[in-house]
Amino acid sequence: MTERGRGAIQRGADFITIGPSSLTWDGNALTVRIDERCAPLPRRVRGTVKLLPAALPDRTVSLDGAGHQWSPIAPVARVEARFDHPDLSWNGPAYFDTNRGASPLEEAFTSWDWSRAPGPEGTFVLYNGHLRDGQEFSTALHYSPQGDVVDIEPPPRVALPKTLWRLARHTRVDLGFTAAVEQTLTDAPFYARSVINTRLLGVRRQAMHESLSMGRFTSPVVQAMLPFKAPRALRP
């Protein structure tokens, strides 16, 4: 998404507009209208993504003592995506969450990994992180198809293969088993999004997985690269 100034933002209780793109909530679906241009090779990205939650459980997890919180707003949902530019569409299981806090993430965290494994009996969500003060946190949640949530014991932590940028990746899997990377969808110096094959509560599952290194993110080299990845609008 294009980086824009304060003057390009409007928001209310059920919408937010950033430049020509917007998100609106009608009580049943979250509709994201996207009208942007890519970088570094400029091309149009225009379309609509509609998120349909199965339930909206009210669950917020405190990640540290500095007020950073994570909320899986719609952990069990479906998505319908239709784009004019490029001409493509898809639908399938979806997930929507938010992180918030009173200070930048890089001031509190050094790294984290997250994964979501949907299935007919609900969705498993694992969230693990390392704080700058040396502490660690690990959360494992199971959401039923109706959105009911149960805390489960986090399984053992295992390493996944590093990315092409040599970014470390980890996940949690049943004791005595391994996880494997099926496909790396995003490979950046400080962030990776992957599809992994894992085993949770005795069942093999396919999961969406993220790895983030805030140490990498704050390095001067990566900060110098960011404007070439995300276009910036030249207006206030």
Residue frames as qw, qx, qy, qz and C-alpha x, y, z in Angstrom:
[[0.000, 0.888, 0.459, 0.000, 0.00, 0.00, 0.00],
 [0.356, 0.631, -0.033, 0.688, 1.15, 3.54, -0.70],
 [0.415, -0.401, -0.444, 0.685, 2.54, 5.51, 2.22],
 [0.034, 0.719, 0.356, 0.596, 0.50, 8.69, 2.56],
 [0.115, 0.240, -0.382, 0.885, 0.39, 11.75, 4.79],
 [0.075, 0.303, 0.729, -0.609, -2.06, 12.59, 7.57],
 [0.361, 0.350, 0.000, -0.864, -4.23, 14.64, 5.20],
 [0.438, 0.142, -0.726, -0.510, -5.05, 11.56, 3.09],
 [0.222, -0.155, -0.939, 0.211, -6.76, 9.74, 5.99],
 [0.509, -0.279, 0.020, -0.814, -10.42, 9.88, 7.01],
 [0.314, -0.068, -0.940, 0.117, -12.07, 7.54, 9.49],
 [0.566, -0.356, 0.053, -0.742, -15.21, 6.86, 11.46],
 [0.647, -0.276, 0.606, -0.372, -16.71, 4.10, 13.58],
 [0.834, 0.199, 0.511, -0.059, -17.29, 1.82, 10.56],
 [0.722, 0.647, 0.086, 0.229, -14.84, 3.03, 7.89],
 [0.406, -0.678, 0.267, 0.551, -11.34, 4.25, 7.17],
 [0.663, 0.730, 0.121, 0.117, -10.19, 5.86, 3.92],
 [0.506, -0.570, 0.344, 0.548, -6.53, 6.18, 2.97],
 [0.003, 0.329, -0.564, -0.758, -6.13, 8.01, -0.33],
 [0.573, 0.118, -0.430, -0.687, -8.21, 6.20, -2.98],
 [0.491, -0.057, -0.869, 0.011, -8.43, 2.98, -0.92],
 [0.472, -0.392, 0.237, -0.753, -10.84, 2.23, 1.92],
 [0.226, -0.117, -0.954, 0.157, -12.21, -0.29, 4.42],
 [0.490, -0.257, 0.012, -0.833, -15.90, -0.32, 5.40],
 [0.033, -0.078, -0.960, 0.269, -17.85, -2.48, 7.88],
 [0.447, -0.241, -0.345, -0.790, -21.61, -3.03, 7.39],
 [0.662, -0.305, 0.403, -0.554, -22.21, -5.28, 10.40],
 [0.958, 0.075, 0.251, -0.120, -21.77, -8.51, 8.45],
 [0.841, 0.301, 0.132, 0.431, -18.77, -8.03, 6.14],
 [0.291, -0.738, 0.202, 0.575, -15.58, -6.00, 5.97],
 [0.695, 0.642, 0.259, 0.196, -15.12, -4.65, 2.44],
 [0.429, -0.576, 0.281, 0.637, -11.67, -3.48, 1.36],
 [0.596, 0.778, 0.189, 0.055, -11.55, -1.39, -1.83],
 [0.605, -0.434, 0.314, 0.589, -8.02, -1.13, -3.19],
 [0.545, 0.810, 0.134, 0.169, -6.83, 1.36, -5.82],
 [0.474, -0.755, 0.313, 0.327, -3.05, 1.62, -5.67],
 [0.647, 0.684, -0.337, 0.004, 0.13, 1.44, -7.75],
 [0.941, -0.213, -0.029, 0.261, 2.99, -0.98, -7.26],
 [0.054, 0.889, -0.454, 0.010, 6.68, -0.23, -6.72],
 [0.218, -0.538, 0.235, 0.780, 9.38, -0.35, -7.95],
 [0.074, 0.130, 0.712, 0.686, 7.72, -1.16, -11.33],
 [0.351, 0.202, 0.303, -0.863, 4.58, 1.00, -11.43],
 [0.251, -0.197, -0.808, -0.496, 1.37, -0.83, -12.33],
 [0.521, -0.330, 0.001, -0.787, -2.25, -0.56, -11.26],
 [0.192, -0.140, -0.944, 0.229, -3.67, -2.70, -8.43],
 [0.421, -0.079, 0.071, -0.901, -7.44, -2.23, -8.24],
 [0.499, -0.185, -0.813, -0.236, -10.09, -4.51, -6.80],
 [0.583, -0.490, 0.133, -0.635, -12.27, -5.48, -3.86],
 [0.374, 0.074, -0.890, 0.249, -11.65, -7.90, -0.99],
 [0.615, -0.456, -0.060, -0.641, -14.63, -8.91, 1.17],
 [0.184, 0.178, -0.884, 0.392, -14.11, -10.60, 4.54],
 [0.677, -0.366, -0.304, -0.562, -17.07, -12.55, 5.98],
 [0.076, -0.367, 0.793, -0.480, -16.51, -13.49, 9.66],
 [0.525, -0.279, -0.791, -0.146, -18.15, -16.61, 11.07],
 [0.530, -0.745, -0.381, 0.134, -18.01, -14.96, 14.50],
 [0.200, 0.745, -0.229, 0.594, -16.38, -12.00, 16.27],
 [0.740, -0.450, -0.422, 0.270, -14.97, -13.33, 19.55],
 [0.115, -0.932, 0.144, -0.311, -13.93, -10.65, 22.02],
 [0.888, -0.330, 0.008, 0.319, -10.43, -11.82, 22.92],
 [0.251, 0.895, -0.285, 0.235, -7.37, -9.59, 23.42],
 [0.899, -0.187, -0.159, 0.363, -3.93, -10.90, 24.40],
 [0.172, -0.955, 0.235, 0.059, -1.39, -8.70, 26.20],
 [0.852, 0.405, -0.214, 0.253, 2.06, -9.25, 24.66],
 [0.537, 0.199, -0.392, 0.720, 4.28, -7.28, 27.03],
 [0.324, -0.601, -0.505, 0.528, 4.27, -4.85, 29.92],
 [0.146, -0.228, 0.136, 0.953, 4.35, -1.82, 27.64],
 [0.449, 0.460, 0.307, -0.702, 0.77, -2.05, 26.45],
 [0.302, 0.289, -0.693, -0.587, 1.17, -3.93, 23.18],
 [0.631, 0.135, 0.628, -0.435, -1.89, -6.05, 22.47],
 [0.123, 0.117, -0.826, -0.537, -2.97, -8.56, 19.86],
 [0.577, 0.238, 0.477, -0.618, -6.62, -9.19, 18.97],
 [0.113, 0.086, 0.886, 0.441, -7.78, -11.95, 16.58],
 [0.403, 0.188, 0.117, -0.888, -10.86, -10.02, 15.44],
 [0.854, 0.251, -0.016, -0.455, -12.13, -12.65, 12.98],
 [0.294, -0.476, 0.821, 0.111, -10.07, -15.83, 13.43],
 [0.400, 0.235, 0.874, 0.146, -12.63, -17.94, 11.52],
 [0.352, 0.667, 0.073, -0.652, -13.83, -16.27, 8.32],
 [0.685, 0.357, 0.531, 0.349, -14.08, -16.49, 4.54],
 [0.078, -0.596, 0.205, 0.773, -12.73, -14.13, 1.92],
 [0.618, 0.609, 0.472, 0.153, -13.92, -13.18, -1.57],
 [0.250, -0.600, 0.263, 0.713, -11.42, -11.26, -3.70],
 [0.600, 0.628, 0.449, 0.211, -12.06, -9.78, -7.16],
 [0.286, -0.592, 0.216, 0.721, -9.55, -7.61, -9.00],
 [0.591, 0.785, 0.134, -0.129, -9.78, -5.68, -12.27],
 [0.478, 0.740, -0.402, 0.249, -6.03, -4.94, -12.37],
 [0.127, 0.218, -0.854, -0.456, -4.65, -7.56, -12.53],
 [0.726, -0.056, -0.265, -0.632, -7.59, -9.66, -13.73],
 [0.411, 0.059, -0.892, 0.178, -7.91, -12.33, -11.03],
 [0.610, -0.443, 0.090, -0.651, -10.19, -13.55, -8.26],
 [0.454, 0.052, -0.870, 0.186, -10.29, -16.16, -5.51],
 [0.608, -0.543, 0.070, -0.575, -12.14, -17.18, -2.35],
 [0.699, 0.033, -0.678, 0.223, -11.37, -19.36, 0.65],
 [0.615, -0.634, -0.394, 0.255, -10.79, -19.45, 4.42],
 [0.233, 0.704, -0.109, 0.661, -9.61, -16.18, 5.94],
 [0.598, -0.477, -0.415, 0.493, -8.38, -14.55, 9.12],
 [0.114, 0.773, 0.043, 0.622, -8.28, -10.96, 10.39],
 [0.636, -0.540, -0.360, 0.416, -6.41, -9.59, 13.42],
 [0.126, 0.902, -0.062, 0.409, -4.81, -6.43, 14.75],
 [0.658, -0.200, -0.350, 0.636, -1.81, -5.38, 16.84],
 [0.033, -0.881, -0.100, -0.461, -1.78, -2.14, 18.76],
 [0.683, -0.375, -0.306, 0.547, 0.34, -0.35, 21.31],
 [0.125, -0.966, -0.107, 0.198, 1.56, 3.00, 22.60],
 [0.203, -0.738, 0.504, 0.400, 5.05, 2.72, 21.04],
 [0.596, 0.520, -0.511, -0.336, 6.60, 1.38, 17.83],
 [0.990, -0.091, -0.060, -0.093, 6.90, -2.43, 17.69],
 [0.719, 0.421, -0.375, 0.407, 10.67, -2.26, 17.21],
 [0.116, -0.635, 0.450, -0.617, 11.04, -0.65, 20.65],
 [0.728, -0.332, 0.396, -0.451, 9.51, -3.70, 22.36],
 [0.957, 0.095, 0.265, -0.066, 10.20, -6.73, 20.14],
 [0.195, -0.556, 0.682, 0.433, 13.21, -8.34, 18.52],
 [0.251, 0.113, -0.827, -0.491, 11.27, -11.03, 16.60],
 [0.627, 0.067, 0.557, -0.540, 8.11, -13.09, 16.43],
 [0.144, 0.026, -0.868, -0.474, 6.50, -15.91, 14.51],
 [0.559, 0.188, 0.373, -0.716, 2.80, -16.52, 13.97],
 [0.113, 0.030, -0.890, -0.441, 0.78, -19.23, 12.24],
 [0.625, 0.138, 0.275, -0.717, -2.85, -20.05, 11.49],
 [0.031, 0.069, -0.964, -0.255, -4.09, -23.54, 10.61],
 [0.628, 0.047, 0.074, -0.773, -7.75, -23.73, 9.54],
 [0.102, 0.028, -0.988, -0.112, -9.71, -26.99, 9.48],
 [0.435, -0.418, -0.623, -0.498, -13.23, -28.43, 9.71],
 [0.567, -0.550, -0.565, 0.239, -13.04, -28.46, 13.52],
 [0.226, -0.951, -0.103, 0.183, -11.96, -24.81, 13.70],
 [0.487, 0.759, -0.220, 0.372, -8.78, -22.75, 13.48],
 [0.764, -0.444, -0.126, 0.451, -5.53, -23.04, 15.44],
 [0.231, 0.903, -0.114, 0.344, -3.52, -19.84, 15.99],
 [0.795, -0.328, -0.137, 0.491, 0.03, -19.83, 17.40],
 [0.157, 0.918, -0.086, 0.353, 1.85, -16.62, 18.32],
 [0.810, -0.374, -0.092, 0.443, 5.40, -16.59, 19.76],
 [0.282, 0.886, -0.063, 0.363, 7.74, -13.66, 20.33],
 [0.688, -0.175, -0.269, 0.651, 10.94, -12.37, 21.87],
 [0.116, -0.978, -0.171, -0.037, 11.02, -9.04, 23.70],
 [0.405, 0.724, -0.321, 0.458, 13.97, -6.66, 23.90],
 [0.416, -0.674, 0.452, -0.411, 14.18, -7.19, 27.66],
 [0.085, 0.347, -0.933, 0.044, 14.95, -10.88, 27.04],
 [0.546, 0.113, 0.677, -0.480, 11.52, -12.25, 27.90],
 [0.126, -0.013, -0.833, -0.538, 9.54, -14.56, 25.62],
 [0.579, 0.156, 0.412, -0.686, 5.81, -15.14, 25.16],
 [0.118, 0.022, -0.909, -0.399, 3.89, -17.98, 23.54],
 [0.554, 0.187, 0.370, -0.722, 0.15, -18.19, 22.94],
 [0.079, -0.026, -0.919, -0.386, -1.76, -21.13, 21.42],
 [0.479, 0.216, 0.359, -0.772, -5.49, -20.78, 20.77],
 [0.092, 0.198, 0.915, 0.340, -8.13, -23.00, 19.20],
 [0.394, 0.212, 0.098, -0.889, -11.24, -21.35, 17.74],
 [0.457, 0.315, 0.829, -0.064, -14.31, -23.47, 16.98],
 [0.195, 0.381, 0.610, 0.667, -16.25, -22.82, 13.74],
 [0.196, -0.839, -0.484, -0.156, -18.65, -20.74, 15.88],
 [0.161, 0.762, -0.200, 0.594, -15.79, -18.62, 17.26],
 [0.743, -0.661, 0.043, -0.091, -15.54, -20.13, 20.74],
 [0.394, 0.693, -0.532, 0.284, -11.93, -19.99, 21.95],
 [0.893, -0.447, -0.006, 0.050, -9.93, -22.40, 24.10],
 [0.016, -0.819, 0.574, -0.022, -6.34, -21.93, 25.27],
 [0.990, 0.043, -0.117, 0.058, -4.15, -24.95, 24.53],
 [0.638, -0.607, 0.308, 0.360, -0.66, -25.82, 25.71],
 [0.398, 0.796, -0.373, -0.260, 1.88, -24.53, 23.16],
 [0.987, 0.068, 0.041, 0.143, 3.64, -27.52, 21.57],
 [0.659, -0.424, 0.233, 0.576, 7.47, -27.69, 21.34],
 [0.252, 0.881, -0.157, -0.368, 9.30, -25.08, 19.26],
 [0.796, 0.048, 0.450, 0.402, 11.16, -26.25, 16.14],
 [0.065, -0.587, 0.332, 0.736, 13.25, -24.51, 13.50],
 [0.726, 0.606, 0.321, -0.053, 12.20, -24.20, 9.87],
 [0.683, 0.179, 0.236, 0.668, 14.68, -23.66, 7.00],
 [0.135, -0.589, -0.029, 0.797, 15.96, -20.10, 6.69],
 [0.541, 0.781, 0.256, -0.178, 14.76, -17.96, 3.79],
 [0.707, 0.499, 0.082, 0.495, 16.87, -16.81, 0.83],
 [0.011, 0.840, -0.176, 0.512, 17.57, -13.67, 2.88],
 [0.490, 0.114, -0.727, 0.467, 18.78, -15.99, 5.69],
 [0.440, -0.416, 0.193, -0.772, 15.90, -14.96, 7.92],
 [0.013, 0.056, -0.955, 0.290, 15.34, -17.45, 10.74],
 [0.628, -0.216, -0.300, -0.685, 11.94, -19.16, 10.89],
 [0.005, -0.063, 0.922, -0.382, 10.43, -21.17, 13.77],
 [0.621, -0.284, -0.311, -0.662, 7.08, -22.74, 14.59],
 [0.412, -0.260, 0.748, -0.450, 5.55, -25.12, 17.11],
 [0.676, 0.128, -0.600, -0.407, 4.56, -28.70, 16.33],
 [0.902, -0.356, -0.025, -0.243, 3.44, -31.83, 18.21],
 [0.435, -0.650, 0.623, 0.010, 6.18, -33.48, 20.25],
 [0.639, -0.123, 0.733, 0.198, 8.25, -35.88, 18.15],
 [0.592, 0.621, 0.480, 0.186, 7.15, -34.47, 14.79],
 [0.345, -0.229, 0.235, 0.879, 8.54, -31.94, 12.34],
 [0.388, 0.797, 0.295, -0.356, 7.13, -29.14, 10.21],
 [0.547, 0.052, 0.504, 0.667, 8.10, -28.35, 6.62],
 [0.182, 0.570, -0.049, -0.800, 7.88, -25.28, 4.40],
 [0.620, 0.446, 0.636, 0.108, 5.68, -26.01, 1.37],
 [0.406, 0.651, 0.296, 0.569, 5.99, -22.58, -0.23],
 [0.303, -0.438, -0.199, 0.822, 7.48, -19.20, 0.62],
 [0.263, 0.798, 0.519, 0.158, 5.06, -16.51, -0.55],
 [0.061, 0.970, -0.088, 0.218, 6.94, -13.41, 0.62],
 [0.831, -0.170, -0.097, 0.520, 10.70, -13.34, 1.14],
 [0.098, 0.926, -0.054, 0.361, 11.96, -9.98, 2.37],
 [0.389, 0.462, -0.579, 0.549, 15.05, -9.02, 4.42],
 [0.151, -0.227, 0.623, -0.733, 13.04, -8.71, 7.65],
 [0.657, 0.117, 0.394, -0.632, 9.79, -10.60, 6.94],
 [0.156, 0.119, -0.904, -0.379, 8.64, -13.91, 5.45],
 [0.720, 0.084, 0.280, -0.629, 5.19, -15.34, 4.78],
 [0.145, 0.274, -0.926, -0.215, 5.05, -19.05, 4.08],
 [0.866, -0.113, -0.146, -0.466, 2.73, -22.03, 3.71],
 [0.024, -0.447, 0.869, -0.212, 3.88, -24.81, 6.03],
 [0.781, -0.165, -0.543, -0.260, 2.89, -28.40, 6.71],
 [0.099, -0.433, 0.660, -0.606, 2.64, -29.04, 10.43],
 [0.539, -0.296, -0.786, -0.065, 1.01, -31.33, 13.01],
 [0.207, -0.299, 0.387, -0.847, -1.19, -30.03, 15.84],
 [0.637, -0.091, 0.492, -0.586, -3.19, -32.13, 18.31],
 [0.593, -0.027, 0.804, 0.029, -2.44, -35.30, 16.38],
 [0.624, 0.651, 0.432, -0.009, -3.55, -34.09, 12.93],
 [0.475, -0.021, 0.358, 0.804, -1.44, -33.00, 9.96],
 [0.176, 0.871, 0.387, -0.247, -2.44, -29.50, 8.90],
 [0.480, 0.428, 0.196, 0.740, -1.52, -26.85, 6.36],
 [0.289, -0.794, -0.323, 0.427, -0.87, -23.48, 7.97],
 [0.322, 0.838, 0.001, 0.440, -0.12, -19.90, 6.97],
 [0.731, -0.442, -0.159, 0.496, 3.06, -18.80, 8.73],
 [0.197, 0.926, -0.064, 0.314, 4.83, -15.47, 9.34],
 [0.732, -0.300, -0.164, 0.589, 8.29, -14.62, 10.62],
 [0.109, 0.941, 0.050, 0.318, 9.38, -11.09, 11.51],
 [0.689, -0.187, -0.216, 0.666, 12.73, -9.69, 12.65],
 [0.054, -0.984, -0.171, 0.008, 12.54, -6.17, 14.06],
 [0.532, -0.585, 0.328, 0.517, 16.33, -6.14, 14.33],
 [0.473, 0.194, 0.596, 0.619, 16.49, -6.55, 10.57],
 [0.135, 0.832, 0.499, 0.202, 13.70, -4.01, 10.06],
 [0.236, -0.950, -0.040, 0.200, 15.52, -1.23, 11.96],
 [0.671, -0.202, 0.319, 0.638, 18.86, -1.71, 10.18],
 [0.090, 0.670, -0.136, -0.724, 19.88, 1.35, 8.09],
 [0.050, -0.150, 0.806, 0.571, 20.21, -0.81, 4.97],
 [0.062, 0.469, 0.877, 0.082, 16.63, -2.10, 5.18],
 [0.054, 0.754, 0.370, -0.540, 15.26, 1.35, 6.02],
 [0.023, 0.524, -0.404, -0.750, 16.96, 2.69, 2.90],
 [0.032, 0.052, 0.899, 0.435, 15.33, -0.06, 0.82],
 [0.196, 0.481, 0.770, -0.370, 11.75, 0.47, 2.03],
 [0.309, 0.606, 0.031, -0.732, 10.86, 3.45, -0.24],
 [0.247, 0.334, -0.727, -0.547, 11.57, 1.24, -3.26],
 [0.032, -0.186, -0.982, 0.028, 9.14, -1.41, -1.97],
 [0.026, 0.717, 0.663, -0.216, 6.25, 0.85, -0.96],
 [0.257, 0.525, 0.246, 0.773, 5.52, 4.00, -3.03],
 [0.221, -0.491, -0.450, 0.713, 5.15, 7.27, -1.15],
 [0.189, 0.820, 0.463, 0.277, 2.64, 9.93, -2.11],
 [0.386, 0.073, -0.107, 0.913, 4.17, 13.40, -2.35],
 [0.272, -0.618, -0.232, -0.700, 1.46, 15.24, -0.41],
 [0.148, -0.364, 0.599, -0.698, 0.79, 16.09, 3.23]]
